Amino acid sequence: MATTETFGSVISAARRAKGYSQKELAERVKLVEDSGMLKSISPQYLNDIEHDRRSPSSEQLVQQFSKVLELNADYLAFLADRWPESLRRQIKSEQDFATLVTAFRKQAGKTR
């Protein structure tokens, strides 16, 4: 049985594939503060995310990881537990996810 990917494991693997240290990636990922200013996340926060001790605090953060690491934003949102657990248990890889989303979009197009 295949091991299910987690948000943290995907971020960690993509970071390593890009050759970034945790500090370098943390500096590239920006959050919008209440004041509207951009602020980098901390390397410790990134470490906690990569080890699945914390999850991204917002959709904007998921989007930032997607942009910086050139990853599929929908897949990252799924991994960040923004999808129903019953659906999440069925998906073991990005390919499973892509197949499901394609089928969903085809079906949704028929109902419009």
Backbone as JSON Lines, residues from 0, in Angstrom:
{"i":0,"aa":"M","n":[0.84,-1.19,0.0],"ca":[0.0,0.0,0.0],"c":[0.88,1.24,0.0]}
{"i":1,"aa":"A","n":[0.54,2.2,-0.83],"ca":[1.31,3.43,-0.94],"c":[1.12,4.31,0.29]}
{"i":2,"aa":"T","n":[2.18,4.99,0.66],"ca":[2.11,5.93,1.77],"c":[1.42,7.19,1.3]}
{"i":3,"aa":"T","n":[0.5,7.69,2.07],"ca":[-0.2,8.92,1.73],"c":[0.72,10.11,1.95]}
{"i":4,"aa":"E","n":[0.78,10.98,0.95],"ca":[1.57,12.19,1.1],"c":[0.86,13.13,2.06]}
{"i":5,"aa":"T","n":[1.65,13.95,2.74],"ca":[1.1,14.99,3.62],"c":[1.55,16.35,3.07]}
{"i":6,"aa":"F","n":[0.88,17.39,3.53],"ca":[1.28,18.74,3.13],"c":[2.76,18.94,3.44]}
{"i":7,"aa":"G","n":[3.15,18.58,4.65],"ca":[4.54,18.76,5.08],"c":[5.53,17.98,4.24]}
{"i":8,"aa":"S","n":[5.21,16.72,3.94],"ca":[6.15,15.91,3.15],"c":[6.3,16.43,1.74]}
{"i":9,"aa":"V","n":[5.22,16.93,1.15],"ca":[5.28,17.48,-0.21],"c":[6.1,18.77,-0.21]}
{"i":10,"aa":"I","n":[5.87,19.63,0.77],"ca":[6.62,20.89,0.87],"c":[8.11,20.59,1.08]}
{"i":11,"aa":"S","n":[8.41,19.67,1.97],"ca":[9.8,19.31,2.25],"c":[10.5,18.76,1.01]}
{"i":12,"aa":"A","n":[9.84,17.84,0.3],"ca":[10.43,17.25,-0.9],"c":[10.64,18.3,-2.0]}
{"i":13,"aa":"A","n":[9.66,19.17,-2.18],"ca":[9.77,20.21,-3.2],"c":[10.88,21.21,-2.84]}
{"i":14,"aa":"R","n":[10.98,21.54,-1.56],"ca":[12.03,22.46,-1.11],"c":[13.4,21.87,-1.41]}
{"i":15,"aa":"R","n":[13.58,20.62,-1.07],"ca":[14.86,19.96,-1.33],"c":[15.15,19.87,-2.83]}
{"i":16,"aa":"A","n":[14.12,19.56,-3.62],"ca":[14.3,19.46,-5.08],"c":[14.73,20.8,-5.67]}
{"i":17,"aa":"K","n":[14.28,21.9,-5.08],"ca":[14.67,23.24,-5.54],"c":[16.03,23.66,-4.99]}
{"i":18,"aa":"G","n":[16.55,22.89,-4.03],"ca":[17.84,23.22,-3.44],"c":[17.77,24.32,-2.4]}
{"i":19,"aa":"Y","n":[16.59,24.56,-1.84],"ca":[16.42,25.59,-0.82],"c":[16.66,25.0,0.57]}
{"i":20,"aa":"S","n":[17.28,25.78,1.43],"ca":[17.31,25.44,2.85],"c":[15.96,25.86,3.43]}
{"i":21,"aa":"Q","n":[15.67,25.43,4.65],"ca":[14.43,25.87,5.28],"c":[14.43,27.39,5.44]}
{"i":22,"aa":"K","n":[15.57,27.94,5.79],"ca":[15.66,29.4,5.96],"c":[15.37,30.11,4.64]}
{"i":23,"aa":"E","n":[15.94,29.6,3.54],"ca":[15.71,30.23,2.23],"c":[14.25,30.17,1.82]}
{"i":24,"aa":"L","n":[13.61,29.01,2.01],"ca":[12.2,28.92,1.64],"c":[11.35,29.82,2.53]}
{"i":25,"aa":"A","n":[11.64,29.82,3.83],"ca":[10.88,30.66,4.76],"c":[10.95,32.13,4.34]}
{"i":26,"aa":"E","n":[12.1,32.58,3.85],"ca":[12.25,33.96,3.41],"c":[11.44,34.26,2.15]}
{"i":27,"aa":"R","n":[11.19,33.26,1.32],"ca":[10.46,33.43,0.06],"c":[8.94,33.38,0.24]}
{"i":28,"aa":"V","n":[8.48,32.68,1.27],"ca":[7.04,32.54,1.51],"c":[6.57,33.73,2.35]}
{"i":29,"aa":"K","n":[5.66,34.5,1.78],"ca":[5.2,35.73,2.43],"c":[3.75,35.63,2.88]}
{"i":30,"aa":"L","n":[3.49,36.17,4.05],"ca":[2.13,36.28,4.58],"c":[1.73,37.75,4.62]}
{"i":31,"aa":"V","n":[0.47,38.02,4.37],"ca":[-0.03,39.38,4.5],"c":[-0.5,39.56,5.94]}
{"i":32,"aa":"E","n":[0.11,40.51,6.62],"ca":[-0.29,40.8,8.0],"c":[-1.55,41.65,8.01]}
{"i":33,"aa":"D","n":[-2.15,41.82,9.19],"ca":[-3.35,42.64,9.34],"c":[-3.13,44.06,8.82]}
{"i":34,"aa":"S","n":[-1.91,44.54,8.94],"ca":[-1.58,45.9,8.49],"c":[-1.47,45.99,6.97]}
{"i":35,"aa":"G","n":[-1.51,44.82,6.29],"ca":[-1.36,44.81,4.84],"c":[0.08,44.61,4.38]}
{"i":36,"aa":"M","n":[1.0,44.62,5.33],"ca":[2.41,44.43,5.0],"c":[2.7,42.94,4.78]}
{"i":37,"aa":"L","n":[3.68,42.67,3.92],"ca":[4.13,41.3,3.71],"c":[5.19,40.94,4.73]}
{"i":38,"aa":"K","n":[5.12,39.73,5.23],"ca":[6.08,39.25,6.21],"c":[6.44,37.82,5.88]}
{"i":39,"aa":"S","n":[7.72,37.48,5.95],"ca":[8.15,36.11,5.73],"c":[7.74,35.24,6.9]}
{"i":40,"aa":"I","n":[7.54,33.96,6.64],"ca":[7.28,33.03,7.74],"c":[8.63,32.71,8.4]}
{"i":41,"aa":"S","n":[8.58,32.18,9.59],"ca":[9.83,31.85,10.29],"c":[10.3,30.45,9.88]}
{"i":42,"aa":"P","n":[11.62,30.23,9.92],"ca":[12.12,28.89,9.64],"c":[11.55,27.85,10.6]}
{"i":43,"aa":"Q","n":[11.31,28.21,11.85],"ca":[10.73,27.26,12.82],"c":[9.31,26.88,12.43]}
{"i":44,"aa":"Y","n":[8.53,27.85,11.97],"ca":[7.16,27.57,11.51],"c":[7.21,26.63,10.31]}
{"i":45,"aa":"L","n":[8.12,26.88,9.37],"ca":[8.28,26.0,8.22],"c":[8.69,24.6,8.67]}
{"i":46,"aa":"N","n":[9.61,24.5,9.61],"ca":[10.03,23.21,10.14],"c":[8.83,22.46,10.73]}
{"i":47,"aa":"D","n":[8.0,23.16,11.47],"ca":[6.81,22.54,12.05],"c":[5.85,22.06,10.96]}
{"i":48,"aa":"I","n":[5.7,22.84,9.9],"ca":[4.85,22.44,8.78],"c":[5.42,21.18,8.12]}
{"i":49,"aa":"E","n":[6.71,21.19,7.83],"ca":[7.34,20.06,7.15],"c":[7.26,18.77,7.97]}
{"i":50,"aa":"H","n":[7.21,18.89,9.27],"ca":[7.12,17.71,10.14],"c":[5.68,17.44,10.58]}
{"i":51,"aa":"D","n":[4.73,18.11,9.92],"ca":[3.3,17.91,10.17],"c":[2.88,18.17,11.61]}
{"i":52,"aa":"R","n":[3.61,19.08,12.26],"ca":[3.22,19.5,13.6],"c":[2.25,20.69,13.54]}
{"i":53,"aa":"R","n":[2.28,21.38,12.41],"ca":[1.36,22.51,12.17],"c":[0.92,22.43,10.73]}
{"i":54,"aa":"S","n":[-0.21,23.05,10.44],"ca":[-0.67,23.13,9.06],"c":[-0.72,24.6,8.66]}
{"i":55,"aa":"P","n":[-0.77,24.88,7.37],"ca":[-0.78,26.28,6.95],"c":[-1.96,27.02,7.56]}
{"i":56,"aa":"S","n":[-1.7,28.24,7.98],"ca":[-2.71,29.0,8.72],"c":[-3.77,29.64,7.84]}
{"i":57,"aa":"S","n":[-3.55,29.65,6.52],"ca":[-4.52,30.3,5.64],"c":[-4.4,29.77,4.21]}
{"i":58,"aa":"E","n":[-5.44,30.03,3.44],"ca":[-5.4,29.69,2.02],"c":[-4.31,30.49,1.32]}
{"i":59,"aa":"Q","n":[-4.1,31.7,1.76],"ca":[-3.06,32.55,1.17],"c":[-1.69,31.91,1.34]}
{"i":60,"aa":"L","n":[-1.45,31.27,2.48],"ca":[-0.18,30.61,2.72],"c":[-0.02,29.39,1.8]}
{"i":61,"aa":"V","n":[-1.1,28.64,1.62],"ca":[-1.08,27.51,0.69],"c":[-0.73,28.01,-0.71]}
{"i":62,"aa":"Q","n":[-1.32,29.12,-1.12],"ca":[-1.04,29.71,-2.43],"c":[0.42,30.14,-2.55]}
{"i":63,"aa":"Q","n":[0.97,30.68,-1.49],"ca":[2.38,31.1,-1.5],"c":[3.31,29.9,-1.69]}
{"i":64,"aa":"F","n":[3.05,28.82,-0.96],"ca":[3.86,27.62,-1.14],"c":[3.75,27.12,-2.57]}
{"i":65,"aa":"S","n":[2.54,27.13,-3.1],"ca":[2.31,26.68,-4.48],"c":[3.12,27.51,-5.46]}
{"i":66,"aa":"K","n":[3.07,28.8,-5.3],"ca":[3.77,29.71,-6.21],"c":[5.29,29.55,-6.1]}
{"i":67,"aa":"V","n":[5.81,29.61,-4.9],"ca":[7.26,29.57,-4.69],"c":[7.86,28.22,-5.11]}
{"i":68,"aa":"L","n":[7.14,27.14,-4.83],"ca":[7.67,25.8,-5.12],"c":[7.15,25.22,-6.43]}
{"i":69,"aa":"E","n":[6.31,26.01,-7.13],"ca":[5.75,25.57,-8.42],"c":[5.02,24.24,-8.27]}
{"i":70,"aa":"L","n":[4.1,24.21,-7.3],"ca":[3.29,23.03,-7.03],"c":[1.83,23.31,-7.34]}
{"i":71,"aa":"N","n":[1.06,22.26,-7.54],"ca":[-0.36,22.38,-7.83],"c":[-1.1,22.91,-6.59]}
{"i":72,"aa":"A","n":[-1.69,24.08,-6.72],"ca":[-2.35,24.72,-5.58],"c":[-3.55,23.93,-5.1]}
{"i":73,"aa":"D","n":[-4.31,23.32,-6.01],"ca":[-5.47,22.52,-5.6],"c":[-5.02,21.3,-4.79]}
{"i":74,"aa":"Y","n":[-3.95,20.67,-5.22],"ca":[-3.45,19.5,-4.5],"c":[-2.95,19.91,-3.11]}
{"i":75,"aa":"L","n":[-2.26,21.03,-3.03],"ca":[-1.8,21.5,-1.71],"c":[-2.98,21.82,-0.8]}
{"i":76,"aa":"A","n":[-4.02,22.42,-1.34],"ca":[-5.22,22.71,-0.53],"c":[-5.83,21.42,-0.02]}
{"i":77,"aa":"F","n":[-5.88,20.42,-0.87],"ca":[-6.38,19.11,-0.46],"c":[-5.52,18.56,0.7]}
{"i":78,"aa":"L","n":[-4.2,18.61,0.53],"ca":[-3.31,18.09,1.57],"c":[-3.4,18.89,2.86]}
{"i":79,"aa":"A","n":[-3.81,20.13,2.77],"ca":[-3.94,20.98,3.95],"c":[-5.26,20.73,4.68]}
{"i":80,"aa":"D","n":[-5.92,19.62,4.32],"ca":[-7.18,19.21,4.97],"c":[-8.33,20.17,4.73]}
{"i":81,"aa":"R","n":[-8.4,20.69,3.56],"ca":[-9.51,21.55,3.22],"c":[-10.56,20.77,2.42]}
{"i":82,"aa":"W","n":[-10.42,19.45,2.39],"ca":[-11.35,18.55,1.71],"c":[-11.94,17.58,2.73]}
{"i":83,"aa":"P","n":[-13.1,17.01,2.45],"ca":[-13.7,16.05,3.39],"c":[-12.81,14.84,3.61]}
{"i":84,"aa":"E","n":[-12.75,14.35,4.83],"ca":[-11.9,13.22,5.18],"c":[-12.25,11.97,4.37]}
{"i":85,"aa":"S","n":[-13.54,11.73,4.11],"ca":[-13.94,10.54,3.34],"c":[-13.32,10.56,1.95]}
{"i":86,"aa":"L","n":[-13.22,11.73,1.36],"ca":[-12.6,11.87,0.05],"c":[-11.08,11.77,0.18]}
{"i":87,"aa":"R","n":[-10.54,12.38,1.2],"ca":[-9.09,12.4,1.4],"c":[-8.51,10.99,1.54]}
{"i":88,"aa":"R","n":[-9.24,10.09,2.23],"ca":[-8.75,8.72,2.44],"c":[-8.6,7.96,1.13]}
{"i":89,"aa":"Q","n":[-9.35,8.34,0.11],"ca":[-9.32,7.64,-1.17],"c":[-8.13,8.05,-2.03]}
{"i":90,"aa":"I","n":[-7.51,9.15,-1.72],"ca":[-6.45,9.7,-2.57],"c":[-5.09,9.43,-1.93]}
{"i":91,"aa":"K","n":[-4.26,8.69,-2.64],"ca":[-2.96,8.29,-2.11],"c":[-1.79,8.97,-2.82]}
{"i":92,"aa":"S","n":[-2.06,9.67,-3.94],"ca":[-0.98,10.3,-4.71],"c":[-1.55,11.47,-5.5]}
{"i":93,"aa":"E","n":[-0.66,12.26,-6.08],"ca":[-1.09,13.38,-6.92],"c":[-1.85,12.85,-8.14]}
{"i":94,"aa":"Q","n":[-1.44,11.7,-8.67],"ca":[-2.15,11.13,-9.82],"c":[-3.58,10.75,-9.45]}
{"i":95,"aa":"D","n":[-3.78,10.13,-8.28],"ca":[-5.14,9.83,-7.82],"c":[-5.96,11.1,-7.73]}
{"i":96,"aa":"F","n":[-5.36,12.13,-7.2],"ca":[-6.03,13.42,-7.05],"c":[-6.41,13.99,-8.41]}
{"i":97,"aa":"A","n":[-5.47,14.01,-9.35],"ca":[-5.72,14.56,-10.68],"c":[-6.85,13.8,-11.37]}
{"i":98,"aa":"T","n":[-6.86,12.49,-11.25],"ca":[-7.92,11.68,-11.85],"c":[-9.28,12.04,-11.26]}
{"i":99,"aa":"L","n":[-9.33,12.18,-9.94],"ca":[-10.57,12.52,-9.26],"c":[-11.06,13.91,-9.66]}
{"i":100,"aa":"V","n":[-10.17,14.87,-9.68],"ca":[-10.55,16.24,-10.03],"c":[-11.03,16.31,-11.47]}
{"i":101,"aa":"T","n":[-10.36,15.61,-12.37],"ca":[-10.78,15.6,-13.77],"c":[-12.18,15.03,-13.89]}
{"i":102,"aa":"A","n":[-12.43,13.91,-13.22],"ca":[-13.77,13.31,-13.25],"c":[-14.8,14.26,-12.65]}
{"i":103,"aa":"F","n":[-14.44,14.9,-11.54],"ca":[-15.35,15.85,-10.89],"c":[-15.68,17.01,-11.82]}
{"i":104,"aa":"R","n":[-14.68,17.56,-12.47],"ca":[-14.9,18.7,-13.35],"c":[-15.75,18.32,-14.55]}
{"i":105,"aa":"K","n":[-15.53,17.12,-15.09],"ca":[-16.38,16.65,-16.19],"c":[-17.83,16.54,-15.75]}
{"i":106,"aa":"Q","n":[-18.04,15.94,-14.57],"ca":[-19.38,15.78,-14.05],"c":[-20.03,17.13,-13.74]}
{"i":107,"aa":"A","n":[-19.25,18.03,-13.15],"ca":[-19.78,19.35,-12.81],"c":[-20.18,20.11,-14.1]}
{"i":108,"aa":"G","n":[-19.42,19.93,-15.16],"ca":[-19.73,20.58,-16.43],"c":[-21.03,20.08,-17.02]}
{"i":109,"aa":"K","n":[-21.38,18.82,-16.78],"ca":[-22.63,18.25,-17.3],"c":[-23.84,18.76,-16.56]}
{"i":110,"aa":"T","n":[-23.68,19.17,-15.3],"ca":[-24.81,19.59,-14.48],"c":[-25.1,21.08,-14.62]}
{"i":111,"aa":"R","n":[-24.31,21.79,-15.36],"ca":[-24.53,23.24,-15.49],"c":[-25.51,23.56,-16.58]}
